[in-house]
Amino acid sequence: MKGVILAGGLGKRLYPLTKITNKHLLPVYDKPMIFYPLQTLINAGIDDILIVTGGNHAGDFLRLLGNGRDFGLKHINYTYQEGEGGIADALSLAEHFSEHDKMVVILGDNVIEGNIIKAVKDFREQKEGAKILLKEVPDPERFGVPEIVDGKIVRIEEKPKNPKSNFAVIGIYMYDGKVFDIIQTLTPSARGELEITDVSNAYIKEGRMTYDVIEGWWSDAGTFDSLLRASELVAKGGANKKNL
């Protein structure tokens, strides 16, 4: 199974910090942000990894990570996203790398306390389709929110004014090779991007989506408030623990 870390974009919500570096290279407590999703994949037994980056500081990833020796890897793959076409557009750059194998896709600003070992194992055994991870949050209107009926997700709504549940879709997605066919059918949203929520909704419509609720805390780190929160959570309780 392949792993893809999406670490592009311009990080405008974190200006002026991101005028001099990529958002995903900013520190979360005592490590660069990109270390956390990378370790999440490695802890789950995934060592064939592609990093999709972009902007003016893409070369800094190579200088920081090299071929991944510090993480016990023999090689890390890199590719470059031009512009800001959205998460699904960034994922489309992984098509050649994926060889249409199953993939775990993680946003580069996602930090979790625990691990995704069980979810990845379950997805390996899942015949086809997709799996997403959820976390109950106090402010679901900030995220993609699943509507769950009889234990199944029937729809995901992006940043709803009236959320259908208290769960957020966190930035860890698992897709089979058909995801690239789905991306080709998408049209840009009102903000001019190809949305990952539309990808997941396509799988839901086909009845090929499963989900898990993660244990432990989760935080993105894409705003000043969430970057601070992620750092405080890591300082208090660590992250990416292998044995929860």
C-alpha positions as CSV (number, residue, x, y, z in Angstrom):
1,M,0.0,0.0,0.0
2,K,1.2,3.5,-0.9
3,G,1.3,6.6,1.2
4,V,0.8,10.2,0.0
5,I,1.4,13.3,2.0
6,L,-0.2,16.5,0.6
7,A,2.0,19.4,1.5
8,G,1.5,22.0,-1.1
9,G,-0.4,25.3,-1.1
10,L,0.8,28.8,-0.1
11,G,-0.4,28.7,3.6
12,K,-1.9,32.1,3.3
13,R,-3.7,31.8,6.7
14,L,-0.3,31.6,8.3
15,Y,1.2,34.7,6.8
16,P,3.7,36.2,7.5
17,L,5.3,33.0,8.7
18,T,4.8,31.3,5.3
19,K,6.4,34.2,3.4
20,I,9.7,32.5,4.2
21,T,8.9,28.8,4.3
22,N,6.3,26.2,3.4
23,K,3.6,25.8,6.0
24,H,4.4,22.2,6.5
25,L,7.9,23.0,7.6
26,L,6.9,25.2,10.5
27,P,7.5,23.8,14.0
28,V,4.8,21.9,15.9
29,Y,6.4,21.9,19.3
30,D,9.8,20.3,18.8
31,K,9.6,19.0,15.2
32,P,8.8,20.3,11.8
33,M,5.1,19.8,11.0
34,I,5.8,17.4,8.1
35,F,7.4,14.9,10.5
36,Y,4.1,14.0,12.1
37,P,2.1,12.8,9.0
38,L,5.3,11.0,7.8
39,Q,5.6,9.2,11.1
40,T,1.9,8.3,11.1
41,L,2.3,6.5,7.8
42,I,5.5,4.7,8.8
43,N,3.9,3.6,12.1
44,A,1.1,2.0,10.0
45,G,3.7,0.0,8.1
46,I,3.7,2.2,5.0
47,D,7.2,2.9,3.6
48,D,6.5,3.7,0.0
49,I,5.7,7.4,0.3
50,L,5.2,10.4,-2.0
51,I,5.2,14.0,-0.8
52,V,3.3,16.4,-3.0
53,T,4.5,19.9,-2.4
54,G,4.5,23.3,-4.1
55,G,5.1,27.0,-3.8
56,N,8.5,28.7,-3.6
57,H,10.1,26.5,-0.9
58,A,9.6,23.0,-2.3
59,G,13.3,22.3,-2.3
60,D,13.4,22.7,1.5
61,F,11.7,19.4,1.9
62,L,14.5,17.6,0.1
63,R,17.0,19.4,2.3
64,L,15.1,18.5,5.5
65,L,14.0,14.9,4.7
66,G,16.5,13.7,2.0
67,N,15.7,10.1,1.3
68,G,14.2,9.5,4.7
69,R,17.1,7.8,6.4
70,D,16.3,9.5,9.7
71,F,12.9,7.7,9.6
72,G,14.3,4.3,8.6
73,L,13.3,4.7,5.0
74,K,15.4,3.9,1.9
75,H,13.7,6.4,-0.3
76,I,11.1,9.2,-0.4
77,N,9.3,10.3,-3.6
78,Y,8.6,13.9,-4.4
79,T,6.4,15.7,-6.9
80,Y,5.4,19.4,-7.4
81,Q,1.9,20.9,-7.6
82,E,1.8,24.1,-9.7
83,G,-0.7,26.7,-8.3
84,E,-3.4,26.0,-5.9
85,G,-5.8,23.6,-7.6
86,G,-7.2,22.0,-4.4
87,I,-6.5,18.8,-2.5
88,A,-8.0,16.5,-5.1
89,D,-5.9,18.2,-7.8
90,A,-2.8,17.6,-5.7
91,L,-3.8,14.0,-5.2
92,S,-4.1,13.6,-9.0
93,L,-0.4,14.0,-9.2
94,A,0.1,10.7,-7.4
95,E,-1.5,8.6,-10.2
96,H,1.7,7.4,-11.8
97,F,3.3,6.8,-8.3
98,S,0.3,4.8,-7.1
99,E,0.3,2.3,-9.9
100,H,-3.4,2.1,-9.0
101,D,-2.7,0.4,-5.7
102,K,-4.6,1.3,-2.6
103,M,-3.3,4.5,-0.9
104,V,-3.4,6.3,2.4
105,V,-3.6,10.0,1.8
106,I,-2.8,12.4,4.7
107,L,-2.8,16.2,4.7
108,G,0.6,17.5,5.8
109,D,-0.9,19.6,8.6
110,N,-2.6,16.8,10.4
111,V,-1.3,15.7,13.8
112,I,-2.8,12.8,15.8
113,E,-2.0,11.5,19.2
114,G,-2.5,7.8,18.3
115,N,-2.0,5.8,15.2
116,I,-3.9,4.5,12.2
117,I,-2.6,0.9,12.4
118,K,-6.0,-0.8,12.7
119,A,-7.7,1.4,10.1
120,V,-5.0,0.7,7.6
121,K,-5.2,-3.0,8.3
122,D,-9.0,-3.0,7.8
123,F,-8.6,-1.1,4.6
124,R,-6.0,-3.6,3.3
125,E,-8.7,-6.3,3.8
126,Q,-11.5,-4.1,2.3
127,K,-12.1,-5.4,-1.2
128,E,-12.5,-2.0,-2.8
129,G,-13.6,1.6,-2.3
130,A,-12.6,4.1,0.3
131,K,-12.3,4.7,4.0
132,I,-12.3,8.0,5.9
133,L,-11.5,8.8,9.5
134,L,-13.7,10.8,11.8
135,K,-13.3,12.6,15.1
136,E,-16.0,14.2,17.3
137,V,-15.3,17.9,17.7
138,P,-16.9,20.9,19.4
139,D,-17.0,23.0,16.2
140,P,-17.9,20.7,13.3
141,E,-19.0,23.6,11.2
142,R,-15.3,24.3,10.5
143,F,-14.8,21.0,8.7
144,G,-16.3,18.5,6.4
145,V,-19.1,16.9,8.3
146,P,-20.6,13.4,7.7
147,E,-24.3,12.7,7.9
148,I,-24.6,9.2,9.4
149,V,-27.8,7.2,9.0
150,D,-28.1,3.7,10.4
151,G,-24.3,3.5,10.9
152,K,-23.5,4.5,7.3
153,I,-22.3,7.8,5.9
154,V,-24.9,9.1,3.4
155,R,-23.2,12.4,2.6
156,I,-20.4,14.7,3.6
157,E,-21.1,18.5,3.7
158,E,-18.2,20.9,3.7
159,K,-18.3,23.6,6.5
160,P,-22.1,23.4,7.0
161,K,-24.0,26.1,8.9
162,N,-26.2,23.4,10.5
163,P,-24.0,20.3,10.9
164,K,-25.8,16.9,10.6
165,S,-23.4,15.4,13.2
166,N,-20.7,16.4,15.7
167,F,-18.0,14.6,13.7
168,A,-15.3,16.1,11.5
169,V,-13.7,14.3,8.6
170,I,-10.0,14.5,9.5
171,G,-7.4,14.9,6.8
172,I,-6.6,11.1,6.5
173,Y,-8.2,9.4,3.5
174,M,-7.9,5.9,2.1
175,Y,-8.7,5.3,-1.5
176,D,-8.4,2.5,-4.1
177,G,-7.0,3.1,-7.6
178,K,-10.4,4.2,-8.9
179,V,-9.9,7.6,-7.2
180,F,-8.1,9.0,-10.2
181,D,-11.1,8.2,-12.5
182,I,-13.3,10.1,-10.0
183,I,-11.0,13.1,-9.9
184,Q,-11.2,13.4,-13.7
185,T,-15.0,13.8,-13.4
186,L,-14.8,16.7,-10.9
187,T,-15.5,20.3,-11.7
188,P,-13.9,23.2,-9.7
189,S,-15.9,24.5,-6.7
190,A,-16.9,28.1,-6.1
191,R,-13.4,28.7,-4.9
192,G,-11.9,27.3,-8.0
193,E,-10.5,24.1,-6.6
194,L,-11.1,20.4,-7.0
195,E,-12.5,19.4,-3.6
196,I,-11.6,16.2,-1.7
197,T,-15.1,16.2,-0.3
198,D,-16.5,15.6,-3.8
199,V,-14.2,12.6,-4.2
200,S,-15.4,11.1,-1.0
201,N,-19.1,11.8,-1.8
202,A,-18.6,10.0,-5.1
203,Y,-17.6,6.9,-3.2
204,I,-20.5,7.3,-0.8
205,K,-22.9,7.5,-3.7
206,E,-21.6,4.3,-5.1
207,G,-21.9,2.6,-1.7
208,R,-18.2,2.0,-1.4
209,M,-17.2,4.1,1.6
210,T,-16.4,2.9,5.2
211,Y,-15.2,4.9,8.2
212,D,-13.6,4.7,11.6
213,V,-13.5,7.1,14.5
214,I,-10.0,7.7,15.7
215,E,-9.0,7.5,19.4
216,G,-7.0,10.2,21.1
217,W,-6.8,13.8,20.1
218,W,-6.4,15.2,16.6
219,S,-5.6,18.7,15.3
220,D,-4.9,20.3,12.1
221,A,-2.2,23.0,12.2
222,G,-3.3,25.3,9.3
223,T,-4.2,28.4,11.4
224,F,-2.4,30.3,14.1
225,D,-4.9,29.0,16.7
226,S,-4.7,25.3,15.5
227,L,-0.9,25.5,15.2
228,L,-0.7,26.6,18.8
229,R,-3.2,24.0,19.9
230,A,-1.3,21.2,18.1
231,S,2.0,22.3,19.7
232,E,0.4,22.4,23.2
233,L,-1.1,18.9,22.7
234,V,2.2,17.4,21.5
235,A,4.0,19.0,24.4
236,K,1.6,17.6,26.9
237,G,1.0,14.1,25.5
238,G,3.2,13.4,22.5
239,A,2.0,12.2,19.1
240,N,2.0,9.2,16.9
241,K,2.3,6.7,19.8
242,K,2.8,3.2,18.5
243,N,1.1,1.3,21.3
244,L,-2.3,2.8,22.2
